[in-house]
Amino acid sequence: MQTHLLAQSDAGNPILNIAIFVGFIVITMYIVTRASKSQQKDSAKDFYTGGASFSGTQNGLAIAGDYLSAASFLGIVGAIALNGYDGFLYSIGFFVAWVVAMLLVAEPLRNTGKFTMADVLSFRLKQRPVRLAASFATLFVSLFYLIAQMAGAGSLVSVLLDIHEKPAQAAVVAVVGVVMIAYVLIGGMKGTTYVQMIKAVLLCAGVFIMAVIILVMVKGNFSELLQMAVDSHADAGTANPEAILEPGMQYGGSLMGQLDFISLAMALCLGVAGLPHVLMRFYTVPTAREARKSVTWAIVLIGGFYLLTLILGYAAAAYVGVDNIRNAPGGANAAAPLLALELGGSIFMALISAVAFATVLAVVAGLAITASASVAHDFYDAVLRGGKSTEAEQVRVSKITVVVIGIASIILGILAMDQNVAFLVSLAFCIAASANLPTILYSLYWKRFNTTGAVSSIYVGLISSLVILFFSNSVSGTETAMFNTSDWSLLDLTNPAIISIPLGFLAGIVGTYLGKPDNKDALQAEMEVRSLTGVGVEAPVDH
């Protein structure tokens, strides 16, 4: 087999790696600072949506930058390297989910809302209970997504510096959290969007270059690459190495394994349509036409990227070696940077890793803005102040929220450092699909839907997914669980979506029929017209 496997300690040149990392941070921080000077200091519209001043092309790049997270690059490549076909299911699920979100939710949501998802949910319903529930759901989805990014950043830097000690890895996660907080506080949505655009171009270019190098090495023979990956698994002692080419290596087998696969597929395919930070990106363009243009750009970039992860994943198994991936700091999350080292040496590894690090920073900044907007706009302004707070007060509350969320995500990210980041993101998708998606779809497409149904759907979906997750073997009872020395698991499921998503949809129906009608027919008619045509979208009405 034509491969020179890495020694476990060989992580390129740590000094070079850090130099390139710091360079990336300095350049992007400069861009963020410049962008912040062009936005009004206390304007909520500027802080949350960048003043809706971006073109469709710019927003398409930023959407790709927001969506192609550390899970997409680090987690999926590692999952394919170790589990083959079953790892590629993450790529398929994430991409199909994007198409579902675009077809069902994106444009109607953008036409109806103003800053946040809760603007849409509460448009024709009672403001306070719906906004309160939506802000809780947004916070938990954002927090779980942030945990995944923090864990990915910890793995990435640990590989680059060859750090195996847990306290040192924890310190890395803390530094990432601090930089992320600085990005958001300084630049708001405008600065974050520019970083996401740059990062999307660099990430897609980096992955494309890696794929081209790999195909040149195997002379365009993809079958040879697959055989090398099988041989690598055989060398690592995998019982049935050819299983990486077939379904069922990770999921399947037992009945619970098959149900776990269906649960993961449901979470991946339905989750994006309920992800607040992705949906919020559509408020950063001035017209519905530009929103559609941004979707086209995003689909091209995202689709191409996920196809290339298949090549990278099998190449990581073939050229890096299965045991080397498992033994590296960060485990499966280290497969992509180690593959870059194998393909192009220390400088290439440092560049690819710096791009991945920029990916983490861009995504966590977008998540933090979304969560802070929800707390300030939906909870503080609408619930606590009855819609009477000033924009300056909302921006101040947003910035305080960013700091609090940053600290929480650092702590939880440290706990989850050994988890595959693609798997961690699937949990965020599960919560989004269980709590947000039923309410969004019912609000947009069901005339009878009322406040009781909305609140029931959000809380039942959110609480059921969190409770089932807490008692699943993702949190305790297995070697890879967050608390791997304890066992209080009751379910042999790693993802609760198969139970919590139907419960969320069912709760919306039951709550609607048990609750009193809101008697807001005029608002319902206005919402229907606006969601389908975009009429009135430039001057959203506050009710």
MIVOGU-468594 format. One line per 5 residues: for each residue x, y, z of C-alpha. Coordinates in Angstrom, 3 decimals, always signed. Each point is the difference from the previous one (the first is absolute). Example, Ala and Ser with C-alpha at 12.3 -4.5 7.8 and 13.67 -1.06 7.14 Angstrom:
+12.300:-4.500:+7.800; +1.370:+3.440:-0.660
REM end
This chain:
+0.000:+0.000:+0.000; +1.581:+3.302:-1.099; -0.261:+1.906:+3.247; +2.411:+1.211:+2.624; -1.919:-0.054:+3.249
+0.510:+2.745:+2.520; +1.752:-0.362:+3.257; -2.411:+1.011:+2.728; +2.214:+2.913:+1.089; +0.401:+1.398:-3.497
-2.335:+2.972:-0.195; +2.026:+2.167:-2.298; +1.808:+3.025:+1.401; -1.860:+1.372:+3.066; +1.668:+3.434:-0.230
-0.973:+0.331:-3.679; -3.512:-1.201:+0.788; -0.487:+2.587:+2.733; +1.501:+2.784:-2.156; -2.485:-0.671:-2.813
-2.845:-0.277:+2.520; +0.837:+3.339:+1.584; +0.328:+1.519:-3.472; -3.516:-1.138:-0.896; -1.429:+1.377:+3.244
+1.745:+3.373:-0.448; -1.176:+0.374:-3.616; -3.603:-0.979:+0.719; -0.109:+2.163:+3.139; +1.187:+2.946:-2.121
-2.824:-0.684:-2.486; -2.527:-0.228:+2.842; +1.228:+3.294:+1.477; -0.198:+1.774:-3.372; -3.519:-1.338:-0.575
-1.127:+1.174:+3.449; +0.908:+3.611:-0.884; -2.551:+0.016:-2.814; -2.927:-0.999:+2.199; -1.966:+2.126:+2.431
+1.169:-0.674:+3.537; -3.396:-0.444:+1.660; -2.051:-1.155:-2.995; -1.677:-3.376:+0.580; -0.526:-0.426:-3.763
+3.715:+0.515:-0.658; +1.121:-2.240:+2.870; -2.391:-2.890:-0.821; -0.259:+0.106:-3.814; +2.845:+2.246:-1.186
-2.591:+2.554:-1.085; -1.364:-2.456:-2.633; +2.704:+1.412:-2.275; +1.557:-3.133:-1.518; -0.471:-1.215:-3.579
-1.285:-3.459:-0.848; +3.481:-1.172:-0.999; +1.543:+1.291:+3.222; -2.754:-1.536:+2.102; +0.256:-3.304:-1.876
+3.686:-0.188:+0.897; -0.807:+0.944:+3.601; -2.753:-2.631:+0.221; +2.467:-2.631:-1.213; +2.469:+1.329:+2.557
-2.614:-0.243:+2.739; -1.159:-3.474:-1.037; +3.332:-1.682:-0.742; +1.050:-0.216:+3.614; +2.748:-1.912:+1.785
-2.400:-2.957:-0.045; -0.088:+0.045:-3.784; +3.760:+0.017:-0.430; +1.561:-1.642:+3.055; -2.848:-2.239:+1.141
-1.157:-1.423:-3.326; +3.494:-0.722:-1.346; +0.770:-1.843:+3.255; -3.327:-1.845:-0.040; +0.565:-1.232:-3.587
+3.592:-0.991:+0.777; -1.072:-2.170:+2.944; -3.505:-1.141:-1.014; +0.000:+0.297:-3.786; -3.457:+0.052:-1.576
-1.761:+0.718:+3.295; +2.198:+3.069:+0.523; -0.995:+1.334:-3.424; -3.611:-0.026:+1.207; +0.819:+3.242:+1.828
+0.942:+1.645:-3.323; -3.176:-1.235:-1.666; -2.179:+1.008:+2.947; +1.454:+3.490:+0.330; -0.433:+0.707:-3.715
-3.528:-1.427:-0.297; -0.905:+2.041:+3.088; +1.119:+3.165:-1.770; -2.279:-0.722:-2.962; -2.948:-0.716:+2.336
+0.572:+3.302:+1.809; +0.104:+1.940:-3.263; -3.156:-1.574:-1.412; -2.186:+0.284:+3.096; +1.209:+2.758:+2.260
+2.669:+2.471:-1.129; -1.839:+2.487:-2.235; -3.359:+0.088:+1.861; +1.882:+0.457:+3.266; +2.134:+2.791:-1.431
-3.026:+1.777:-1.492; -1.893:-0.068:+3.300; +2.686:+0.750:+2.572; +2.247:+2.818:+1.079; +2.940:-1.164:+2.138
-0.714:-3.436:+1.492; -1.954:-3.200:-0.467; -2.383:+1.061:+2.795; -1.126:+2.995:-2.085; -1.639:-2.495:-2.338
-1.362:-2.321:+2.679; -1.648:+2.857:+1.896; -1.218:+1.958:-3.061; -3.631:-1.138:+0.334; +0.190:-1.464:+3.510
+0.326:+1.430:+3.502; +3.380:+1.660:+0.294; +1.301:-0.732:+3.466; -0.532:-3.772:+0.453; +1.147:-0.827:-3.543
+3.088:+2.231:+0.110; +0.968:-1.364:+3.425; -0.255:-3.603:-1.228; +1.840:+0.797:-3.253; +2.858:+1.725:+1.832
+0.492:-3.082:+2.220; +0.081:-2.284:-3.058; +2.431:+2.305:-1.825; +2.309:+0.092:+3.020; +0.184:-3.787:+0.350
+0.492:-0.631:-3.738; +2.726:+2.643:-0.153; +1.682:-1.341:+3.130; +0.190:-3.599:-1.283; +1.335:+1.230:-3.349
+2.565:+2.126:+1.822; +1.126:-3.007:+2.058; +0.765:-1.863:-3.242; +2.043:+2.885:-1.391; +1.944:+0.416:+3.248
+0.782:-3.720:+0.106; +1.143:+0.175:-3.624; +2.274:+2.943:+0.730; +1.502:-1.807:+2.987; +0.719:-3.071:-2.141
+1.478:+2.059:-2.812; +2.451:+2.006:+2.072; +0.891:-3.046:+2.102; +1.067:-1.820:-3.174; +2.008:+2.955:-1.238
+1.868:+0.425:+3.276; +0.022:-3.744:+0.760; -1.757:+0.613:+3.324; -1.240:-3.192:+1.667; -0.622:+1.293:+3.535
-3.623:+0.866:+0.796; +0.730:+3.236:+1.943; +1.980:+1.404:-2.937; -2.779:-0.965:-2.453; -2.518:+1.686:+2.300
+2.105:+3.179:-0.065; -0.137:-0.064:-3.815; -3.815:-0.165:+0.066; -0.057:+2.954:+2.418; +2.191:+2.104:-2.325
-2.313:-0.744:-2.954; -2.978:+1.115:+2.087; +1.667:+3.281:+0.938; +0.926:+0.794:-3.633; -3.558:-0.812:-1.110
-1.447:+2.395:+2.605; +2.367:+2.725:-1.251; -1.083:-0.549:-3.653; -3.673:+0.493:+0.819; +0.355:+2.890:+2.432
+2.175:+1.949:-2.442; -1.521:-0.812:-3.376; -3.641:-1.015:+0.413; -1.665:-1.678:-2.979; +1.837:+2.133:-2.572
+3.465:-1.009:+1.196; -1.058:-3.607:+0.500; -1.411:-0.191:-3.542; +3.250:+1.181:-1.583; +1.940:-2.615:+1.971
-2.485:-2.684:-1.101; +0.357:+0.998:-3.662; +3.800:-0.197:+0.133; -0.089:-3.248:+1.914; -2.468:-1.647:-2.442
+2.250:+0.762:-2.983; +3.125:-1.207:+1.810; -1.634:-3.173:+1.349; -1.510:-1.034:-3.341; +3.289:+0.781:-1.772
+2.007:-1.958:+2.589; -2.246:-3.060:-0.233; +0.052:+0.179:-3.823; +3.820:+0.158:-0.068; +0.256:-2.961:+2.401
-2.415:-2.032:-2.150; +1.956:+0.794:-3.181; +3.303:-1.052:+1.634; -1.586:-3.269:+1.149; -1.439:-0.788:-3.442
+3.385:+0.742:-1.606; +1.683:-2.372:+2.484; -2.368:-2.848:-0.954; +0.077:+1.053:-3.703; -3.750:+0.639:+0.009
-0.765:-3.563:+1.066; -2.514:+0.413:+2.839; -0.309:-3.784:+0.327; +3.708:-0.164:+0.860; -0.535:+2.571:+2.762
-2.865:-2.069:+1.433; +2.170:-3.144:-0.053; +2.804:+1.838:+1.807; -2.474:+1.079:+2.683; -1.189:-3.613:+0.382
+3.620:-1.161:+0.301; +0.643:+2.635:+2.657; -2.963:-1.246:+2.041; +1.300:-3.560:-0.411; +3.423:+1.106:+1.319
-1.760:+1.618:+2.991; -1.705:-3.280:+0.855; -3.547:+0.900:-1.078; -1.997:-3.237:+0.093; -1.593:+0.523:-3.413
+2.003:+2.738:-1.784; -2.212:-0.039:-3.103; -2.898:+1.130:+2.215; +1.158:+3.604:-0.545; -1.385:-0.267:-3.546
-3.449:-1.142:+1.117; -2.808:+1.288:+2.233; -0.122:-1.224:+3.578; +3.548:+0.273:+1.377; -1.045:+2.527:+2.642
-3.781:-0.128:-0.211; -2.145:-3.025:-0.654; +0.352:-3.565:+1.201; -2.298:-0.023:+3.025; -3.494:+1.496:-0.007
+1.144:+2.883:+2.215; +2.911:+0.620:-2.358; -2.414:+0.284:-2.936; -2.299:+2.308:+1.976; +3.036:+2.103:+0.952
+0.833:+0.375:-3.692; -3.564:+1.101:-0.832; +0.160:+2.412:+2.930; +3.259:+1.523:-1.263; -1.393:+0.313:-3.541
-3.111:+1.791:+1.309; +2.100:+2.435:+2.040; +2.360:+0.777:-2.894; -2.653:+0.384:-2.695; -2.485:+2.082:+2.006
+2.285:+1.917:+2.327; +1.286:+2.762:-2.281; -3.509:+1.352:-0.635; -0.138:+0.771:+3.717; +3.537:+1.346:+0.502
-0.357:+3.658:+1.043; +3.532:+1.076:-0.983; -0.381:-1.282:-3.593; -3.501:+1.442:-0.430; +1.107:+3.365:+1.414
+2.457:+0.409:-2.885; -2.921:+0.686:-2.352; -0.726:+3.268:+1.797; +3.382:+1.420:-1.089; -1.079:+0.576:-3.640
-2.307:+2.835:-1.133; -2.425:-1.910:-2.255; -1.535:-3.456:-0.501; +1.702:-0.174:-3.411; +3.412:+0.403:+1.639
-1.008:-2.653:+2.549; -0.692:-2.467:-2.827; +3.305:+0.899:-1.671; +1.845:-0.678:+3.250; -1.650:-3.441:+0.170
+1.329:-0.884:-3.462; +3.553:+0.908:+0.975; -0.268:-1.851:+3.284; -1.337:-3.209:-1.605; +2.883:-0.119:-2.512
+2.652:+0.470:+2.694; -1.607:-2.248:+2.598; -0.823:-2.810:-2.458; +3.496:-0.022:-1.484; +1.580:+0.048:+3.433
-1.949:-3.001:+1.300; +0.802:-2.075:-3.077; +3.715:+0.620:+0.536; -0.148:-1.134:+3.657; -0.462:-3.558:-1.333
+3.398:+0.142:-1.716; +1.673:+1.597:+3.031; -1.480:-2.501:+2.469; +1.179:-3.125:-1.809; +3.352:+1.661:-0.736
+0.476:+0.677:+3.715; -0.507:-3.701:+0.727; +2.353:-0.963:-2.843; +2.859:+2.460:+0.499; -0.109:+0.942:+3.688
-0.985:-3.381:+1.390; -2.922:-1.003:+2.185; +2.048:-0.503:+3.178; +1.766:+3.346:-0.414; -3.349:+1.773:-0.270
-1.379:-1.759:+3.066; +3.115:+0.723:+2.072; +0.360:+3.661:-1.007; -1.124:+2.786:+2.353; -3.665:+0.525:-0.842
-0.403:-3.452:-1.541; -2.161:-0.013:-3.147; -0.015:+3.812:-0.108; +3.751:-0.082:-0.747; -0.359:-1.924:-3.290
-0.233:+3.048:-2.295; +3.039:+1.949:+1.307; +2.095:-3.200:+0.137; -0.973:-0.738:-3.618; +1.123:+3.516:-0.969
+3.357:-0.670:+1.683; +0.350:-3.265:-1.931; -0.893:+1.639:-3.325; +1.935:+3.242:+0.148; +2.213:+0.150:+3.070
+0.055:+2.369:+2.954; -0.831:+3.244:-1.811; -3.004:-1.516:-1.783; -1.227:-1.530:+3.264; +0.325:+3.335:+1.778
-1.899:+1.814:-2.776; -2.821:-2.547:-0.144; -0.260:-0.035:+3.797; -0.033:+3.798:+0.129; -2.898:-0.027:-2.481
-1.792:-2.547:+2.191; +0.687:+2.213:+3.004; -1.449:+3.002:-1.856; -2.994:-2.247:-0.707; -0.509:-0.549:+3.705
+0.319:+3.711:+0.796; -2.403:+1.072:-2.763; -2.653:-2.544:+0.952; +0.158:+0.643:+3.745; -0.200:+3.746:-0.625
-3.151:-0.480:-2.106; -1.504:-2.256:+2.655; +0.787:+2.442:+2.784; -1.655:+2.877:-1.895; -3.118:-2.094:-0.595
-0.307:-1.034:+3.632; +0.664:+3.526:+1.256; -2.550:+1.462:-2.440; -2.607:-2.444:+1.266; +0.643:+0.883:+3.650
+0.060:+3.770:-0.594; -2.712:+0.320:-2.648; -2.392:-2.797:+1.003; +0.490:-0.364:+3.751; +1.257:+3.368:+1.297
-1.900:+2.328:-2.351; -3.221:-1.915:-0.668; -0.452:-1.922:+3.269; +1.680:+2.077:+2.727; -0.416:+3.525:-1.426
-3.219:-0.472:-1.971; +1.604:+1.240:-3.214; +1.030:+3.361:+1.533; +3.776:-0.405:+0.232; +2.278:+2.110:-2.180
+2.275:-1.509:-2.658; +3.049:+1.036:+2.031; -1.328:-1.987:+2.981; -0.613:-3.036:-2.189; +3.530:+0.120:-1.415
+1.419:+0.301:+3.533; -1.993:-3.037:+1.193; +1.154:-1.891:-3.123; +3.632:+0.648:+0.818; -0.432:-1.137:+3.616
-1.695:-3.166:-1.312; +2.931:-0.685:-2.345; +2.384:-0.013:+2.958; -2.232:-2.310:+2.082; -0.572:-2.415:-2.904
+3.714:+0.025:-0.791; +0.885:-1.045:+3.543; -2.674:-2.750:+0.045; +1.144:-1.386:-3.362; +3.628:-0.063:+1.176
-0.920:-2.100:+3.059; -2.226:-2.421:-1.962; +2.470:-0.154:-2.897; +2.700:-1.181:+2.405; -2.318:-2.802:+1.196
-0.685:-1.101:-3.603; +3.557:+0.082:-1.382; +0.144:-3.753:-0.686; -3.240:-0.066:-2.023; -0.117:+0.067:-3.822
-1.074:+3.547:-0.856; -2.315:-1.157:-2.822; -1.850:-2.098:+2.566; -0.235:+2.950:+2.410; -1.494:+2.165:-2.740
-2.579:-2.721:-0.711; -1.250:+0.516:+3.574; -0.479:+3.724:-0.679; -1.856:-0.950:-3.198; -2.206:-2.319:+2.043
-1.004:+2.764:+2.432; -0.654:+2.420:-2.895; -2.145:-2.560:-1.850; -1.932:-0.928:+3.158; -0.654:+3.464:+1.471
+0.188:+2.522:-2.875; -0.953:-1.738:-3.232; -3.568:-1.107:+0.950; -0.835:+3.513:+1.202; +1.499:+1.674:-3.086
-1.867:-2.268:-2.441; -3.291:+0.261:+1.864; +0.326:+3.815:+0.240; +0.662:+0.347:-3.724; -2.421:-2.569:-1.410
-2.824:-0.770:+2.516; -2.684:+2.684:+0.390; -1.520:-1.497:+3.159; +3.328:-0.119:+1.884; -0.144:+2.014:+3.230
+2.140:+1.163:+2.920; -0.677:-3.089:+2.125; +1.123:-2.228:-2.864; +3.175:+2.034:-0.548; +1.022:+0.045:+3.649
-0.833:-3.706:+0.425; +1.953:-0.965:-3.101; +3.129:+1.921:+1.021; +0.100:-1.074:+3.634; -0.913:-3.659:-0.610
+2.520:-0.301:-2.845; +2.737:+1.748:+1.996; -0.537:-1.765:+3.332; -0.525:-3.470:-1.511; +3.181:+0.228:-2.093
+2.066:+1.203:+2.992; -1.423:-2.613:+2.410; +0.397:-2.904:-2.450; +3.516:+1.198:-0.817; +0.887:+0.153:+3.706
-1.040:-3.638:+0.466; +1.594:-1.197:-3.278; +3.395:-1.634:-0.346; +1.370:+3.218:-1.551; +0.240:+1.553:+3.458
+0.902:-3.021:+2.151; +0.591:-3.727:-0.083; +2.480:-0.379:-2.867; +3.718:+0.662:-0.524; -0.709:+2.913:-2.342
-2.755:+1.576:+2.123; +0.415:+3.472:+1.516; +0.038:-1.570:+3.483; +1.746:-3.268:-0.855; +0.664:-1.045:+3.620
-3.696:+0.064:+0.988; -3.064:-1.800:-1.293; -3.558:+1.239:+0.402; -1.042:-0.744:-3.602; -3.429:-1.554:-0.557
-0.071:+0.018:-3.824; +2.396:-1.595:-2.466; -0.381:+3.007:-2.327; +2.629:+2.604:-0.800; -2.485:+2.441:-1.574
-3.522:+0.581:+1.412; -1.538:+1.359:-3.238; -2.122:-3.066:-0.761; -1.982:+0.659:+3.196; +0.237:+3.758:+0.547
-0.805:+1.242:-3.555; -3.383:-1.835:-0.217; -0.771:+1.200:+3.548; +0.648:+3.611:-1.056; -2.316:-0.265:-3.015
-2.666:-1.828:+2.019; +0.106:+2.557:+2.834; -0.650:+2.788:-2.521; -3.129:-1.752:-1.275; -1.341:-0.926:+3.449
+0.718:+3.463:+1.420; -1.742:+1.691:-2.934; -3.197:-2.020:+0.420; -0.031:+0.340:+3.812; +0.878:+3.724:+0.072
-2.180:+2.994:-0.752; +0.179:+1.621:-3.458; +2.039:+3.218:-0.134; -2.606:+1.723:-2.201; +2.640:+1.826:-2.019
-1.345:-0.806:-3.462; +1.187:+3.295:-1.494; +3.570:-0.620:+1.185; -0.161:-3.571:-1.254; -1.040:+1.221:-3.441
+2.742:+2.658:+0.018; +2.591:-2.603:+0.993; -1.107:-2.334:-2.798; +0.280:+2.744:-2.631; +3.362:+1.215:+1.272
+1.521:-3.477:+0.321; -0.972:-0.950:-3.557; +0.576:+3.306:-1.808; +2.384:+2.052:+2.128; -2.391:+2.993:-0.055
+0.648:+2.240:+2.994; +3.246:-1.706:+0.891; +2.030:+3.202:-0.165; -1.957:+1.527:+2.870; -0.925:-2.762:+2.465
-2.841:+0.823:+2.335; +0.333:-0.411:+3.754; -3.186:-1.228:+1.637
REM end
